[in-house]
């Protein structure tokens, strides 16, 4: 089984390098096929974050604050982040565009715009990846004081 799997992966790479234009570029479809073969062999990237949450503390409404999460690939194949989304438009992640090789790390900058937000804010960032789970999440939070200086009471 392993020999057939490796042979198929080699065939995909060989065919991709022998196209009509003589280019050695591997297409997205070829990459998907290779990733599928890796999955069959149990070789997935795996994410390790330097922190699962960042607390901005108390900030004033209207401030835009930023933090950086460091993501490390502790798996067996390249980590690809296909998409990154905040739980609302006020939370904007900027993931790396290039694959992260096994053992390597990369920053993900996350900004939070507190305009129009007051009180305790808890936001989530979701990464769509080629890990076994397919997505990973982490959080940011802040206590936002209103521009007018009036207290905000949070009930539980």
Kinemage of the C-alpha trace (Angstrom):
@kinemage 1
@onewidth
@group {chain A} dominant
@subgroup {mainchain}
@vectorlist {calphas} color= white
{ca unk a 1} P 0.000 0.000 0.000
{ca unk a 2} L 2.746 2.449 0.961
{ca unk a 3} L 4.669 1.635 -2.217
{ca unk a 4} L 1.549 2.302 -4.359
{ca unk a 5} L 0.878 5.550 -2.489
{ca unk a 6} L 4.429 6.816 -2.973
{ca unk a 7} L 4.351 5.742 -6.629
{ca unk a 8} L 1.123 7.682 -7.200
{ca unk a 9} L 2.546 10.798 -5.547
{ca unk a 10} L 5.686 10.533 -7.704
{ca unk a 11} L 3.522 10.109 -10.813
{ca unk a 12} L 1.534 13.262 -9.985
{ca unk a 13} L 4.726 15.287 -9.545
{ca unk a 14} L 6.232 13.838 -12.746
{ca unk a 15} L 3.121 14.606 -14.787
{ca unk a 16} L 2.979 18.120 -13.400
{ca unk a 17} L 6.556 18.754 -14.498
{ca unk a 18} L 5.925 17.453 -18.058
{ca unk a 19} L 3.151 19.737 -19.238
{ca unk a 20} L 2.817 21.243 -22.721
{ca unk a 21} L 4.574 24.525 -21.927
{ca unk a 22} L 7.637 22.920 -20.387
{ca unk a 23} L 6.992 24.689 -17.086
{ca unk a 24} L 7.869 22.945 -13.849
{ca unk a 25} L 5.060 24.608 -11.857
{ca unk a 26} L 2.832 22.313 -9.835
{ca unk a 27} L -0.822 23.256 -10.113
{ca unk a 28} L -3.257 23.636 -7.230
{ca unk a 29} L -4.947 20.411 -8.333
{ca unk a 30} L -1.592 18.590 -8.199
{ca unk a 31} L -0.985 19.970 -4.693
{ca unk a 32} L -4.392 18.724 -3.579
{ca unk a 33} L -3.547 15.262 -4.899
{ca unk a 34} L -0.204 15.232 -3.070
{ca unk a 35} L -1.888 16.450 0.143
{ca unk a 36} L -4.469 13.676 -0.203
{ca unk a 37} L -1.657 11.147 -0.504
{ca unk a 38} L 0.042 12.560 2.599
{ca unk a 39} L -3.257 12.270 4.464
{ca unk a 40} L -3.494 8.619 3.494
{ca unk a 41} L -0.020 8.101 4.922
{ca unk a 42} L -0.985 9.990 8.127
{ca unk a 43} L 1.385 12.888 7.497
{ca unk a 44} L -0.371 16.068 8.522
{ca unk a 45} L 0.877 19.431 9.630
{ca unk a 46} L 0.063 20.243 13.243
{ca unk a 47} L -0.317 23.695 14.789
{ca unk a 48} L 1.208 24.898 18.035
{ca unk a 49} L 0.350 28.470 19.080
{ca unk a 50} L 2.470 30.547 21.447
{ca unk a 51} L -0.813 31.534 23.177
{ca unk a 52} L -4.461 30.551 22.835
{ca unk a 53} L -5.748 33.991 23.848
{ca unk a 54} L -4.589 37.594 24.002
{ca unk a 55} L -6.104 40.088 26.443
{ca unk a 56} L -5.721 43.730 25.384
{ca unk a 57} L -6.887 44.800 28.838
{ca unk a 58} L -8.874 48.047 29.116
{ca unk a 59} L -8.885 50.242 26.014
{ca unk a 60} L -10.902 53.287 24.918
{ca unk a 61} L -13.668 52.983 22.339
{ca unk a 62} L -12.317 53.851 18.903
{ca unk a 63} L -8.803 52.524 19.502
{ca unk a 64} L -7.362 50.008 17.053
{ca unk a 65} L -5.048 47.574 18.833
{ca unk a 66} L -2.838 44.824 17.434
{ca unk a 67} L -1.121 41.690 18.659
{ca unk a 68} L 0.894 38.912 17.071
{ca unk a 69} L 0.308 35.206 17.561
{ca unk a 70} L 3.182 32.920 16.589
{ca unk a 71} L 2.152 29.724 14.889
{ca unk a 72} L 4.555 26.777 14.696
{ca unk a 73} L 4.175 23.710 12.508
{ca unk a 74} L 5.032 20.705 14.687
{ca unk a 75} L 3.651 18.214 12.154
{ca unk a 76} L 5.081 16.139 9.334
{ca unk a 77} L 4.205 18.196 6.240
{ca unk a 78} L 3.908 21.825 5.150
{ca unk a 79} L 1.199 23.831 6.910
{ca unk a 80} L -1.041 25.779 4.538
{ca unk a 81} L -3.383 28.442 5.895
{ca unk a 82} L -6.061 28.747 3.213
{ca unk a 83} L -8.171 31.335 5.055
{ca unk a 84} L -8.301 33.344 8.285
{ca unk a 85} L -11.435 35.073 9.571
{ca unk a 86} L -12.394 37.038 12.641
{ca unk a 87} L -15.744 36.424 14.318
{ca unk a 88} L -16.769 39.948 13.257
{ca unk a 89} L -15.509 42.648 10.902
{ca unk a 90} L -13.767 44.423 13.785
{ca unk a 91} L -11.240 41.579 14.129
{ca unk a 92} L -8.813 41.216 11.222
{ca unk a 93} L -6.150 38.471 11.077
{ca unk a 94} L -3.191 38.632 8.669
{ca unk a 95} L -1.842 35.084 8.257
{ca unk a 96} L 1.319 34.144 6.356
{ca unk a 97} L 0.764 33.593 2.641
{ca unk a 98} L 3.507 30.989 2.212
{ca unk a 99} L 3.386 27.401 3.553
{ca unk a 100} L 5.066 26.842 6.921
{ca unk a 101} L 7.527 23.942 6.802
{ca unk a 102} L 7.686 21.362 9.604
{ca unk a 103} L 9.586 22.826 12.565
{ca unk a 104} L 9.198 26.411 11.317
{ca unk a 105} L 7.185 29.309 12.776
{ca unk a 106} L 5.398 32.330 11.350
{ca unk a 107} L 3.544 35.347 12.782
{ca unk a 108} L -0.175 36.039 12.458
{ca unk a 109} L -0.963 39.687 13.153
{ca unk a 110} L -4.459 40.332 14.528
{ca unk a 111} L -5.979 43.791 14.806
{ca unk a 112} L -9.109 44.752 16.734
{ca unk a 113} L -11.043 47.951 15.965
{ca unk a 114} L -13.033 48.961 19.049
{ca unk a 115} L -15.056 51.653 17.284
{ca unk a 116} L -18.720 51.149 18.192
{ca unk a 117} L -17.858 48.452 20.733
{ca unk a 118} L -18.147 48.942 24.499
{ca unk a 119} L -17.885 46.639 27.483
{ca unk a 120} L -16.215 43.242 27.556
{ca unk a 121} L -15.380 42.029 24.042
{ca unk a 122} L -14.471 38.412 23.230
{ca unk a 123} L -13.589 37.630 19.608
{ca unk a 124} L -12.447 34.472 17.844
{ca unk a 125} L -10.085 33.986 14.916
{ca unk a 126} L -10.615 30.837 12.836
{ca unk a 127} L -7.938 29.482 10.510
{ca unk a 128} L -8.865 27.143 7.665
{ca unk a 129} L -5.863 24.840 7.288
{ca unk a 130} L -4.668 21.535 5.903
{ca unk a 131} L -4.343 20.061 9.411
{ca unk a 132} L -6.193 16.870 10.241
{ca unk a 133} L -8.962 18.897 11.958
{ca unk a 134} L -9.205 21.342 9.034
{ca unk a 135} L -9.469 24.449 11.213
{ca unk a 136} L -7.917 25.994 14.287
{ca unk a 137} L -9.151 28.815 16.537
{ca unk a 138} L -7.743 31.314 19.020
{ca unk a 139} L -9.181 34.311 20.878
{ca unk a 140} L -8.707 37.955 21.702
{ca unk a 141} L -10.488 39.981 24.342
{ca unk a 142} L -10.658 43.542 25.624
{ca unk a 143} L -12.656 45.693 28.008
{ca unk a 144} L -13.693 48.761 25.996
{ca unk a 145} L -14.584 51.962 27.848
{ca unk a 146} L -17.001 54.330 26.069
{ca unk a 147} L -15.786 57.552 24.451
{ca unk a 148} L -18.041 59.567 26.754
{ca unk a 149} L -16.382 58.063 29.834
{ca unk a 150} L -19.615 56.611 31.269
{ca unk a 151} L -19.280 53.272 32.990
{ca unk a 152} L -20.455 50.101 31.297
{ca unk a 153} L -21.989 47.468 33.543
{ca unk a 154} L -21.716 43.859 32.513
{ca unk a 155} L -24.315 41.480 33.941
{ca unk a 156} L -23.845 37.749 33.947
